[in-house]
Amino acid sequence: MNKKILLIEDNKEMRENTSEILELSNYKVFTAENGKAGVELAQKEKPDLIICDIMMPVLDGYGVLHLLSRNKETANIPFIFLSARAERSDFRKGMEMGADDYVTKPFDDVELLSAIESRLKKSELLKKEYDKSQEGFDSFIKEVKSIEPLKKLSEKHNTSIFKKKQLVYNEGNSPKAIYFIKKGKVKTFRTNEMGKELINGLYNEGDFFGYLSLLEDGKYSDTASTLEDSEITMIPKDDFFALVYKSPEVSRKFINILSNNILEREEQLIKLAYNSVRKRVAEALLTLYSKYKKDNEEKFSMAITREDLATLVGTATETVIRTLSDFKDEKLIEISGGTVSIINPDKLSKLKN
């Protein structure tokens, strides 16, 4: 389906010429001759992108942006200003109000179409709705770490070697950085008053971790430790926040991560409260499978201690050992020393509670 663009422009010749350019590029175009009509059309059609002149009768471009940003159904539509004036004050005011881009008239076709394509691509990335499952959250994280400025930031800093079971940071400490895994696996876990651990996060090569407490401006609510020998890059918080403030794309992504993190925690608590141990062990194995299985692997195997698996499940180590033995007898998994191999993930996923 062709993307819908709303063009708000009071100059008839400019409106018709620009509309023709967009239609020839296979966009479906709606036009409005002033800001008031543009707001009404935006609320009715919900376009994929809005191009709006600044200086217009009835309601100027700033007024259009202000009204649309107050409506949750139109607030996130990419917004590009058009203006014959190129003073820095215009640019600054527009961007401060939430505009995504600014094209100065007169412009050529390539300049306008390039700005549109760029904003539509970023909008698609930002507006995706991920489900509350681990798979959905993992998909979200994969797209976050693909953001080019964030990748470049991680490449600028030194990488440290961490041995298996080495602590990266401790619960209760103040966060000073976010971390990027170049190689290896990391778990995060919380400890109760009795010293019992519960794993609340698993991270793989290419993942960022340790950012939640930094964004929430609090102390670490968990502890991070390596599951195997790992190479980890530490990105100082000042560098990270400089990027967040500079890049709306990065800041919006991490705001979404915070909301997804809350949903993940609620989902985990519900499972711990209502699922049987057998179901929880199966889900823990499937979490490892979805998180760490490589695309070219026919069979997934991972060395994990029974203690770590028990903290992921939220039960006693002995209970996990008995359940794994049952799964082995049922031909769902294979066990060799400390390594668990999942041979029937479909059946594992369909286990009844």
C-alpha positions in Angstrom: 0.0 0.0 0.0 1.3 3.4 -1.0 2.3 5.7 1.9 0.0 8.6 2.6 1.4 12.2 2.7 -0.4 15.3 3.8 0.8 18.5 2.2 -0.2 21.7 3.9 0.7 24.7 1.7 -1.2 28.0 1.1 0.6 28.8 -2.2 -1.5 27.1 -4.9 1.3 26.8 -7.4 3.7 25.4 -4.8 1.1 23.0 -3.5 0.2 21.6 -7.0 3.9 21.3 -8.1 4.9 19.6 -4.8 1.9 17.3 -4.9 2.8 16.2 -8.5 6.3 15.4 -7.4 5.0 13.2 -4.6 2.4 11.4 -6.7 5.0 10.6 -9.4 7.0 9.0 -6.6 4.0 6.7 -5.8 2.9 8.5 -2.7 -0.8 9.0 -2.0 -1.2 12.7 -1.5 -3.8 14.8 0.4 -3.5 18.6 0.3 -4.8 21.4 2.5 -4.6 25.1 1.7 -4.2 26.3 5.3 -3.3 25.1 8.7 -6.8 24.7 10.1 -7.8 22.5 7.1 -4.6 20.6 7.5 -5.2 19.7 11.1 -8.7 18.5 10.3 -7.4 16.4 7.4 -4.6 15.0 9.5 -7.0 13.8 12.2 -9.3 12.3 9.6 -6.8 10.5 7.3 -3.9 9.7 9.7 -1.2 10.2 7.1 2.2 8.5 7.3 4.0 11.8 7.0 3.1 15.6 7.0 4.8 18.3 5.0 3.8 21.7 6.2 4.6 25.3 5.3 5.3 27.7 8.2 3.9 31.0 7.1 0.2 30.5 6.4 -3.1 32.3 7.0 -5.7 31.0 9.6 -3.2 28.8 11.4 0.6 28.8 10.8 2.8 25.7 10.7 3.9 26.1 14.3 0.2 26.1 15.3 -0.4 23.0 13.2 2.5 21.1 14.9 1.4 22.2 18.3 -2.2 21.0 17.9 -1.2 17.7 16.3 1.4 16.9 19.0 -1.4 17.2 21.6 -3.4 14.4 20.0 -2.1 10.9 20.7 -3.3 9.7 17.3 -1.3 12.3 15.4 1.6 13.1 17.8 4.0 10.6 16.3 3.4 11.3 12.6 6.7 12.5 11.1 6.6 16.2 10.4 8.6 18.2 7.9 8.5 22.0 7.8 8.7 23.9 4.5 9.8 27.5 4.6 11.3 30.2 2.3 13.0 31.6 5.4 16.3 30.1 6.4 17.1 31.9 9.6 18.5 29.7 12.4 15.7 30.9 14.7 13.2 29.2 12.5 15.1 25.9 12.5 15.6 26.0 16.3 12.0 26.8 17.1 10.7 24.1 14.8 13.0 21.4 16.1 12.3 22.4 19.7 8.6 22.0 19.1 9.1 18.4 17.8 9.5 18.8 14.0 11.5 15.9 12.5 13.1 17.8 9.6 13.2 21.2 7.8 13.4 21.8 4.0 14.1 25.3 2.8 12.3 26.6 -0.3 13.3 26.6 -3.1 14.2 22.9 -3.0 14.9 20.3 -5.6 13.0 17.1 -6.0 15.8 14.9 -4.7 16.3 16.9 -1.6 12.6 16.7 -0.6 12.2 13.0 -1.5 15.4 12.1 0.4 14.1 13.8 3.5 10.7 12.0 3.2 12.3 8.6 2.7 14.6 9.1 5.6 11.8 10.1 8.0 9.5 7.3 6.8 12.2 4.7 7.5 12.9 6.0 10.9 9.1 6.2 11.7 8.6 2.5 10.7 11.4 1.5 13.1 10.0 3.6 15.9 6.3 2.8 15.7 6.6 -1.0 15.6 4.6 -2.5 18.4 6.3 -5.5 20.0 4.4 -8.1 21.9 5.0 -8.8 25.6 6.7 -12.1 25.0 10.5 -12.6 25.3 10.6 -13.1 21.6 9.0 -9.7 21.0 11.3 -8.0 23.4 14.4 -9.6 21.8 13.2 -8.4 18.4 13.0 -4.9 19.8 16.5 -5.1 21.3 17.9 -6.3 17.9 16.6 -3.2 16.2 17.9 -0.9 19.0 21.4 -2.2 18.7 21.3 -1.7 14.9 21.1 2.1 15.4 24.2 3.4 13.7 25.2 6.2 16.2 24.9 3.6 19.1 27.1 1.1 17.3 29.7 3.8 16.6 29.7 4.8 20.2 30.4 1.3 21.3 33.4 1.1 18.9 35.1 4.2 20.4 35.8 2.6 23.8 38.2 0.0 25.1 37.1 -3.6 25.6 37.8 -5.6 28.8 38.1 -9.3 29.3 35.8 -10.9 31.9 36.3 -14.5 33.1 33.3 -16.8 33.6 31.3 -15.9 36.7 33.1 -12.6 37.0 30.9 -9.6 38.2 30.4 -6.7 35.9 28.5 -4.5 38.4 26.8 -5.0 41.7 23.2 -4.4 42.9 23.0 -1.2 44.9 25.9 0.6 43.2 25.4 3.8 41.2 25.6 3.2 37.4 28.5 4.9 35.7 28.2 3.3 32.2 26.2 1.1 29.9 27.8 -2.1 28.6 28.1 -3.7 25.2 28.9 -7.4 24.8 31.4 -8.0 22.0 31.7 -11.7 22.8 30.2 -14.0 25.4 27.1 -14.2 27.6 25.9 -12.2 30.6 23.1 -12.7 33.2 21.6 -10.1 35.5 20.0 -11.3 38.7 18.5 -10.0 42.0 19.1 -11.4 45.5 16.5 -11.5 48.3 17.1 -11.2 52.1 17.9 -14.9 52.3 20.5 -14.6 49.6 18.4 -16.5 47.0 19.0 -15.3 43.4 16.5 -14.8 40.6 17.8 -14.2 37.1 15.9 -11.3 35.4 17.9 -10.8 32.3 20.0 -12.8 29.7 22.3 -11.0 27.2 24.2 -12.2 24.2 26.9 -11.0 21.9 25.8 -7.7 20.4 23.6 -6.7 23.3 23.6 -3.6 25.4 22.9 -4.0 29.2 23.0 -1.9 32.3 21.1 1.0 30.8 17.8 0.7 32.7 19.1 2.0 36.0 21.0 4.7 34.2 17.9 5.9 32.4 15.8 5.6 35.6 18.4 7.7 37.4 18.7 5.2 40.3 21.1 2.6 41.7 21.5 -0.8 40.0 18.5 -2.9 41.0 20.3 -6.1 40.0 23.8 -7.6 39.6 25.5 -8.5 36.3 27.7 -11.5 35.9 29.2 -13.4 33.0 28.0 -16.9 32.1 31.2 -17.6 30.2 34.5 -15.8 29.3 33.4 -12.6 27.7 34.6 -9.4 26.0 32.7 -6.3 27.2 32.9 -2.7 26.3 32.0 0.0 28.9 30.5 3.2 27.5 30.7 6.0 30.1 27.3 7.5 31.0 28.3 11.0 29.9 29.0 9.8 26.4 25.8 7.7 26.4 23.6 10.6 27.5 25.3 13.0 25.0 24.1 10.6 22.3 20.6 10.3 23.8 20.1 14.0 24.0 21.6 14.5 20.5 19.6 11.7 18.7 15.8 11.6 19.0 15.9 8.2 17.4 18.0 6.8 20.2 16.1 8.5 23.0 12.7 7.3 21.7 14.1 3.8 21.5 15.2 3.7 25.1 12.0 5.3 26.3 10.2 2.3 24.7 12.7 -0.1 26.3 11.7 1.2 29.7 8.0 0.6 29.1 8.8 -2.9 27.7 11.0 -3.6 30.6 8.1 -3.0 33.0 5.8 -5.3 31.0 8.5 -8.0 31.0 8.8 -7.8 34.8 5.1 -8.1 35.2 5.0 -11.0 32.9 7.8 -12.8 34.8 6.0 -12.2 38.1 2.8 -13.7 36.8 4.6 -16.8 35.5 6.3 -17.3 38.8 3.0 -17.0 40.6 0.8 -19.2 38.5 2.9 -21.5 36.3 3.9 -25.0 37.6 7.6 -25.7 38.1 7.5 -28.1 35.1 6.2 -25.3 32.9 8.7 -22.8 34.2 11.6 -25.0 33.6 10.4 -25.6 30.0 10.0 -21.8 29.5 13.5 -21.2 30.9 15.0 -23.6 28.5 13.1 -22.0 25.6 14.3 -18.6 26.7 17.9 -19.9 26.5 17.0 -21.4 23.1 15.6 -18.2 21.6 18.3 -16.0 23.1 21.4 -18.0 22.4 20.7 -20.3 19.5 22.6 -19.4 16.3 20.9 -19.4 12.9 23.3 -22.1 11.6 22.8 -24.5 14.5 20.7 -27.6 13.9 20.6 -28.4 17.6 20.9 -26.0 20.4 23.3 -26.9 23.2 24.5 -24.7 26.1 26.6 -25.3 29.2 24.7 -23.9 32.1 24.9 -24.7 35.8 21.9 -26.2 37.5 22.2 -23.3 40.0 21.9 -20.7 37.3 19.0 -22.6 35.7 17.3 -22.7 39.1 17.6 -19.0 39.6 16.1 -18.4 36.2 13.2 -20.7 37.0 12.8 -19.4 40.6 13.0 -22.8 42.4 15.4 -25.1 44.2 18.3 -26.6 42.3 17.2 -30.2 43.3 13.8 -29.5 41.7 15.4 -28.4 38.5 17.6 -31.5 38.4 14.6 -33.8 38.8 12.6 -31.9 36.1 15.5 -32.0 33.6 15.7 -35.8 34.2 12.0 -36.1 33.4 12.5 -34.0 30.2 15.4 -36.3 29.2 13.3 -39.4 29.7 10.6 -37.8 27.5 13.1 -37.1 24.7 12.7 -33.4 25.0 16.3 -32.7 25.9 19.7 -34.4 26.1 22.1 -34.0 29.0 25.9 -34.4 28.9 27.7 -33.2 32.0 26.8 -29.6 32.4 25.6 -29.2 28.9 21.8 -29.2 28.0 20.7 -29.8 24.4 17.2 -29.0 23.3 16.0 -31.6 20.8 12.3 -30.9 20.8 11.5 -27.2 21.3 8.0 -27.5 19.8 6.9 -30.1 22.3 8.6 -28.1 25.1 6.6 -25.0 24.2 3.3 -27.0 24.2 3.7 -28.5 27.7 0.6 -27.9 29.7 0.7 -26.0 33.0 
